[in-house]
Amino acid sequence: MIGYLYQCELALLELAERSWDDPAAEVRMEVLDDIEFLHGSGTPAELLQSKHRGEAGQLSETGKDFWRSVASWIDALKKLGNPGAESMPLLRLVTTQVATSGTFFYHLRRGPQRDVPAALTRMEEVAAAESPQTTADERKMFLELSPPQRYQFVDALVVSDGSPVMSDLDPSLAKAMGIRVNQQDAVLDQIKGWWYRVAVQLLERKDPTRRRASVSAQELLCRLDEVSDQFAGENLPITEELRRLTEAEIAAYDGDLVVAQMRWVGLRDRAIATYLRDYHHARAQRSEWLRTFKITVEGLSDYEQRLWDEWDHIFADLTDDLDDDSDEADKRTVGKDVLRQTMDKVADEPARLGSNTVGWVGRGTMHSLADRADSDDGPGWHPDFSSLCQNHTDEQEQ
């Protein structure tokens, strides 16, 4: 079990380390290998096998871990069309065990001791031996490669031995992400919570709608900013210029639920146009934040949930005294109060905790939620918004 968790956290660590030099780097898991890294294309630039052993010990030249990794890489390379030297992905073994001097593992480490010809000679000797039978098939696969293919294969192979065990990964993660020591536990708790949800999506195979192909270093950096800013108080940039909407822009929203919600409580055109201005520009600003990785989809969802919660309290409080036989005028009056109090409240809610956000972003985002309101969960202004939303949906479908 620790091995599987190690694979997930190693992918996070490796992505964080790459983020300094290549924010566009992407990681995926369990497609062609345990972990794969892509750099600007759909073809993996690196295939990584992760091997975790609680008691480190020494790497065995005849061990199942390594030779099964060799077989896995050979299969993956066949699926990639047996790429040539220039397009050959890096084949990397990351292990908590240690390479002993004189073994082919030792010759395949990065550094001055790296010696591909010596490693190849020794690997061929081990592969040609009669035992052990537990790796006979895998060793045979290696020997069935042509001599040039074997050299190319070994030349692409890198052994990263002595990697930290699972319980020692946190300091490495904190260093790779540049997290301050006094914030390490709090920030890592939130980053890991997000990462494990992402990992489940990367590993999803049954439901394509819930699966994601990869995660970029840029997205990790964005999520790190979101979490770190809760402690640093950094604000999201406002790049959208607030202006009056043209009559044509206002008219384009006329059939939308956001406008219907305002008309149900008796708002006139002038007030509707003012709120539509917030709605229009907040949509554009949120889109810009997402596009430029200033906020993640998860961070935006957290913000919207906080806005919805403020509305829910106000709506429940103001509609509590209404009777079933309350007339429409009273309902509209209450609905306007729900709208106005909600707008006042959400204008002060920051898009990112610990930061400041201009009021029109909160008001406009609240109207975006009202535009896609669920007939059961809201948000809505009119006390009877549930039935009104359902009627509006039926009319739109007709």
N, C-alpha and C positions, 0 to 999 in steps of 0.2 A: 504494500500500500504506500509506504514511504517512497518507493521508487517512482510511482505514478505522480505523487505530489511533487517530488523532486523535479520531474520532467516539466511540470507546469511552472514551477518557480524558477527553474533554470532558463526556460524560455523568456520569462520576464527579465531576469538578470541580463541575459545576452542581448535582449532588445534594448534595455536601458544603456548598456555599454556602447552599443552602436549609435544610439541617438545623438551622441556628441559630435560625431563625424558625418552621419548620414541619417537625417531625420526622415527620409523617405523609405528607409529600410522597412521591410515587412516580415512578419513571422507567421507561420502556420504550423499546425501540428497534425501528425498522423495522416498525412496524405501520401507522401513517398517515404517519409522517415519520421523518427520521433519528433524532431524539430527541423524546420526548414526556414531559410532566410532568402528573401527575394529582394533584388535591388533594381527597381525600375522596369522589371519585365515579369512575365508569368513563369519564367524558367528559374528554378532555384539556383542561387549562387553558392549555397552551402547546404549540405545534408549533415545533420548532427544526430549522433547516437548518444543518449545519456545513460550512464551506468552508475548506480548508487550502491555502495556497500557500507554499512554502518561501521564495521571494523575494516579500515582501509586495506592494509596488507599490500602485497605485490601483485602486479598484473602477470597473468600466466599466458605464455606464448601458445599454449595448447587449449586454453580455456574456451568454454562455450560462449561466453559473453562476446569475445572479440570475433570469433569466426562466424557467429550468427550475424554479427554486424556486417562482416564482409559480404555474406550472402545477401543480406538486405540491401546493401549498396549496389551490388551487381544487378539485382532485380530492378532497383530504381533506375540505374543507368540504362538498362534495356528499355524501360518505359520512356525514358527521355531520348531514345534513339541512339544510344551509345555515342555521346558527344565527343568531339575531338579535343585536343589539348587546349585550344584557345577557349572553348566553351565548357570545359570540364568543371563541374562544381567542386568546391572544397568538400572533402569527406573528413568529418571531424568526430573523434571519439573523446567525449568529456567524461572522465571517470574520477571517482574519489580514491581509487587505488593508485599505486606508485609504480612507475617504470624503473626497472632495475638496469643498471649499467650493463651494456653488452647485448641486451635484448633488442629485437627490432622495434619494440615500443620506444626504447630510449633513443634510437636513431631517428624516430619519426616525430620527436618533440621539436617545437620551435626553438631556435637558438643555434649557437656555433657547433653543437654536437650533431646537428641534423645531417644525416648521410643516407640519401635515398638508395644508392646502389647497394650499400651494406645491408640496409633494411630489406630490400628486395631479395637479396641472396639468402638471408636468414629466413624470410617468410616462405620462400620456395622450399627450403630444407624442411621446415616444420610441416608445410602442406603436403609434402611427398612422403612423410613418415607413415608407417602402417597404423600407428595408434596416436591418439585414442579414437575408438570407433564412434564416440558421441559427436565428433565433429567431422567425420569422414566425408559426408555429403557436401558440407560447406567448403572444406579444403579442396575437394575435387572441383567445385565450381571455380575457385580461384585458379587452379592449375589449367583448367580448360580455356582460360583466356590466352590469347596469343602473347608471345613475349613482349611486343610493343604495348599491347593492352595492359599487361601486368605492370610494366614500368610506369605507364601513364596513371594507372590506378594507385600505385604506391606513392608516386610523386604527388598525387592530390590528397593523400592521407596525412592528417595531423593528429597527434595524440596530445590531449590536454589532461595530464594526469595530476593527481594530488589536489583535485578540486575540493572546495569545502563541502562537508557533509550537510545534510538538510538542516540540522539544528544550528549550523554556523553560517547560514546563507544571509541572514538579516544584515549584518555589518557590510557585506559585499553589496547587497541591494541598496542600502543607504548611501554608500560611497558612489555607486554607479549613478544614482539619481541626484546626487548633490544635496542630500537631506541633512539639515543641521542635527547635531547630536541630541540637543534638548528636545527635538521634535520627532526623533526617529520612530519611536513606538507608535505615536498617534498617527503620523503620516502613513507609515507602512501598513497599519491596520486597515486604513481606508483604501489604499492602493491595492492591497491584496484582495480585499473584498470585491473591488471592481474587477480585478484581474481574473479571479476564479469564475465570476459570471461570464466574462469574455471567453475563458478557456472552455467552458461548457458549450458556448456557441461555436467555437472552433472545432469541437469534437462532435457536434451534432451531425447525425447521419440520416435519421428517419424523417425529419420534418425540414424541408428546404427553406421554409419561411423563417425558421428560427436559427438557421445556420449562417455563420459569417465565414468568408473565405480566408481572411487574414486580418492582422492588426498592424498598424504602422507605428514606427517610433514617434512620429509626430503626434499621433493620437495619445500615446502614453505620456508624452511631454505635456500635452494639453490637460490630461487628467491630473498629472502631477501639479501643474499650475493651479488647477481648481482646488485641489486639496490643500496645497501649501498656502494659497491665498487666504484660507480660513484663519491662518495664523499670522499672515503678513499684511492682510488688508489691501491687497492690490486690486484696483478697479478694472473692470472690463472697459476697453476703449469704445467710445461713442463716435462712430464714423458717419452715421446717417445725419443728413442736414434736415432739420425740421422745417417744413414749409406748408402753406395751405394747399389743399388738393384742388385740382381743377374740377369743373362741373362734370366733365367726362369721367374722371377717375372716381368721383363720388357715385355717379350713375352706374358705374360698372359693378358696384357692390349691392345695388338695389334689391336684387333677388336673393341675396345671401342671408343665412340664418342670423348673422351678427346684427343686421339691420332690422330684421323681423323682431328679434328680441327687444330692441330698443323701441320699436313702434308699439309693441304689446303693452308697454307701460306708459304710452302717451307722449314720448319724446317727439319734439318737432324737428323740422329739417335742420335748423341752425345747430341745435345740440347734437343731432346725429352726425352732422358734418365734422364737428369738433372731435367727437369720439372716434370717427373714422380716420381722422388725421393720425391719432395715436396708434390706432390699429394698423394702418398702412405702413407707417415708419417703423413700428416695433417689429412687424413681420420682416421687413428688409434688414433691420439691424440684427435680429436673431439669425437670419440666413447668413449674413456676413460673418458673424461669430462662428457659426458652424463651418462655413466654407474655409475660413482661415485658421481653424483649430484654436480659437480663443475659448471655446466651450465645447464639451462633448454632448452627444445626444443624451447621455445619462445625466449630465449636469443640468441640462435644460429641463429634463423631466423632473428633476428634484425641485427646480425653481417653480415650475408649473404646479406641482403638487402643493407647495407652500402657498401659492396664490389661491388655489382651489380651497385649501383649508380655511383661509381667511374668509372667503365667500361663504363657506358652509356655516361657519359660526354666525355670521351676520344674517344670512337667510333664515336659519333656524330661529334666531332670536326675534326678528321682526315679523315673521309670519306666524309666530306661535299664538298670538291673540286673535287671529282671524277665525271667524266661524264659517261653517260650511255654507251658510246662507248670506255671507258678506257680499255686497253688491260689487259690480265691476269697478266703480269709481274708487271704492276703498282699496280694492286689490291693486289698481294702478298706482294709487298713492303709496302703498306699501312697496310695490315694485320699484318705484322711483327712488325710495329711500334705500332699498337694498342696493340698487345700482350706485347711487352716490356715495354711500358709506363704504361699499366695496372699493370703488375707485380711489377714495381717500386713503384707505388702508393699504392697498397694494402698491400705491405710488411710492411708499417708503420701504417696500420689501426689496432687498438687493438681489440681483440676479445671481450673485455669488456671495455666499456667507462671508461676512467680515469685510465686505467692500461697500461701495456706494453706487447706486444706479439712478439715473434721471427718472423722474416720475412717469413720463410718457411711455417708457419701456414696460413698466408694470401695468399701467392702465391698458396699453395696447395688447399686451400678452393676455390679460384677462379677457379682453374682447375676442382674442383668437380662440380661447377656450370656449367662450360662449358661442362662437361660430361653429364649433364642432361638438356642441353639447350633446351628451347622451340624454335621452328622454327620462332616464331614471336618476342619473347621477349629477346632471347639471354640468356647469353652472348655468343658472338662469335668473332673470330678474322678477318676472311676473310670478305670483304665487302658484299659478296653474301652468308654469312653463312646461311641465312634463307632457301634458296632453297637447299643448300648443305646438311643441316641438314635433310630436308624433304626427299631428295634422299637417305641419309644414313639410315633413318628410314625405308623407303620402301625396301631397300636392305636387312636390318636385318630381316624384317618380311618375306621376300621371302626365 
